[in-house]
Every structure is written in C-alpha cells, then in structure tokens.
Amino acid sequence: MMKQVRRFVEEYDVTTCSPGPSPHPEVTHVEILSDFSSPRGIVSRVLDEIAHRTEWFSRMYFRTPGVLQTLSLLDGRQFDAVIANDAETVGVACNLFGGERVHADLHEFFPDMGFEESALGKRHQRYWTWMTKSLVVQAHSSTTVGAQIAKRYHEYGFYPGVVTNSTHLRDLPFNPTGRIVRLVHSGNPFHERSLEQIMRAVAASPANVSFDLYLTWHPESERARFVALADELGDRITVHDPVSQGVLIETLNQYDLGVHILQPVSTNNLMALPNKFFDYVQARLGIIVGPSIEMAKLVHEWDLGIVTKDFGEAAIAESINSLTPEMADEFKHAAMRAAEPLSAERQVEVWAEAVAAIATRTRDAG
C-alpha cells in the first residue's frame, strides 16, 4: 500500500483508512481501531447466530467489527476513486462509494489460500469464494500479483491486470562470492516454506555453503523449532532475529543467493510470486526456487538462479550441492541486470492508469 500512497500523493488529494497511524505526512488518515466492538441487542445476536449456522455470508461480512467500523468512519465522505486493498475491503468500498469508483487490489487467490481440510476450513473457503463472486466482482477494475492468479480470477467473472509485489529500486553493489556460498531466507517461519529441508540439505552438503535465516516471531513455536534445529545441525546454519523492512535489502546484500521454496499446498502457493522474490533481486542476489509457476518463469527469463526439479528434499539437496562461487556470481550479475526492469517503479503505473480511468469517468459523469 505504501507504493500506492507514494505514487498518488504526487497528483491526488489522498485519504487512507487502515489500522495504525498515518502512513504518510501528506495524506488525510482515518484510523481503524483494533479493539472496536459494536453493541448488539438480542435481535442482532439471534440473527448473527442464524447467519453463522446457515452460512448467511452477507450478514456475516457486514457484521464483522472491521467492516462496521469502516462503514461508520467513512460514511458521508466523497471520493473520485477508491483503491480497496484485498478482498475483504472491496465490499465496504462498493457499499459506500459504488463499485464504479472502486479498484480492487488483490494480493492472493482468495478462493484457495490454503484452507485446512476440516469442516471449519471448508466453511472458510466457501466464505472467501462467496466474497470473491459476490463482492470483488462489483469493482470497476482490479489488479493482482501474477498472471496465473489473474487467469484463475477469470472464472469468477472479472479480469485483473497484473502488478507484481516488486520492491523499490535500490542502488546496491555487486559483491563477489567468497569461498563459501552464502544462502539466505527472510520471513515468517511457516512450515510450507521448506525451511527444514533446506537446513538439512545445507548441513549435509558436500558443497561449501552456509544458510542464514531472518525469521519473524510469528508463529513463535515454529520459530523456536527452527532455532533448535539450527543448533542441532551445526555452524553452517544461523537463525537471526528479523530486521526491519527499512534495512532488509541492505542486510540481504551481504549474501549470495536467496532461497524460497514454497510447497504447493494450495492453488495460491503454486501460483505465488511473493515480495521476497523481488527483495532478493533488489539485494542483487541469485535465487533458488521450487518449480512454482510464476517464480520459475522469472528465474528462467532473467537467468537469476536455479529452479529445483520438484519440491522434494532430494531435489532441494541436489540444487544446493551443485553450487559453486562462479555460479553464484553469474546469478548475481543477472540480478544486477534485472533490478531496474523488475522494480516497483516499473509496476506502479498500472495502478496509476486504473485510478486515472476511474477518476476521469467519475468527473465526466458528475
């Protein structure tokens, strides 16, 4: 969202509405409170219970605290164009301002984000599918983070453009690879990110490699498990505390290859093109990924690194075992060439065109 704010304050009077303080000194900010609760009478409580039992999703959605609070905070305000961030905000925006003024910016494939194989998980999937079919489809235009996800949304009646989760262009140097090829991963310690397989592969590799992880504290139990595993596997593996986004790219720049092998546990994962991929490019690193459709495509297109044969531990180990300093340097040179074309500065103009089209249409109609 900060990419959007920085781009649009240049030519629009911008209002932001989100939890937390104002994201930019030049915007009007409406803060959503995390502890908001709406008073409910007996009739409302009964209807809410019926809604949950019968999957009356429209009532469930419009009775959630965040939706109720946003409807109240923005009631009576007027805007020429509205960007709704992800699926859960599109219904609020369309309700308040009309779908013809709304651009939906979707960062996931919401009908299949990786729900649990349980009654509750299947219920959540039905809810997000309803939200996509009934609310997101109302928006005048939309964007999502990759071409494959955009194609899947065609099945739901709308046709998003693509704005990747790219990172702002950095002016960072090429750092030649030393005797040890240094691998790195940053982010949440989620099990589907193959971190255990990567750690074990590095620890056992005949290649001269190391692996550093900058893991957040969410979920804390998973992080603790990886810290314990690193201690067990030896000094090739190091788990660090997370670093802020403001210094992350510069921190990553001291390494040689970023690794992100995302197990295809959902359609969303299989088609993912996450921001960390672009963080690695801006840090001028080579990249190792699994055969995820979008990430593999860019790695091959720009010669950025290695795509493992499959998502299994043996394939991960095979790719790591093949590494040499000379290979790493070739991949890092490729990242130097790709940094500007794959930067956020190239991507934000897709949003700018969509917002300009809505604003022009709104003013002409008024």
Secondary structure as UniProt FT lines:
FT   HELIX           2..8
FT   TURN            9..11
FT   STRAND          15..19
FT   TURN            25..26
FT   STRAND          28..32
FT   TURN            34..35
FT   HELIX           42..54
FT   HELIX           57..62
FT   HELIX           65..74
FT   TURN            75..76
FT   STRAND          82..85
FT   HELIX           87..97
FT   HELIX           99..101
FT   STRAND          102..106
FT   HELIX           110..112
FT   HELIX           119..134
FT   HELIX           136..138
FT   STRAND          141..144
FT   HELIX           147..153
FT   HELIX           154..156
FT   STRAND          161..162
FT   STRAND          181..187
FT   HELIX           191..193
FT   HELIX           195..204
FT   STRAND          209..215
FT   HELIX           220..233
FT   TURN            235..236
FT   STRAND          237..240
FT   HELIX           245..252
FT   TURN            253..254
FT   STRAND          257..260
FT   HELIX           267..270
FT   HELIX           275..282
FT   TURN            283..284
FT   STRAND          286..289
FT   HELIX           293..302
FT   STRAND          305..307
FT   HELIX           313..321
FT   HELIX           325..338
FT   TURN            339..342
FT   HELIX           344..365
//
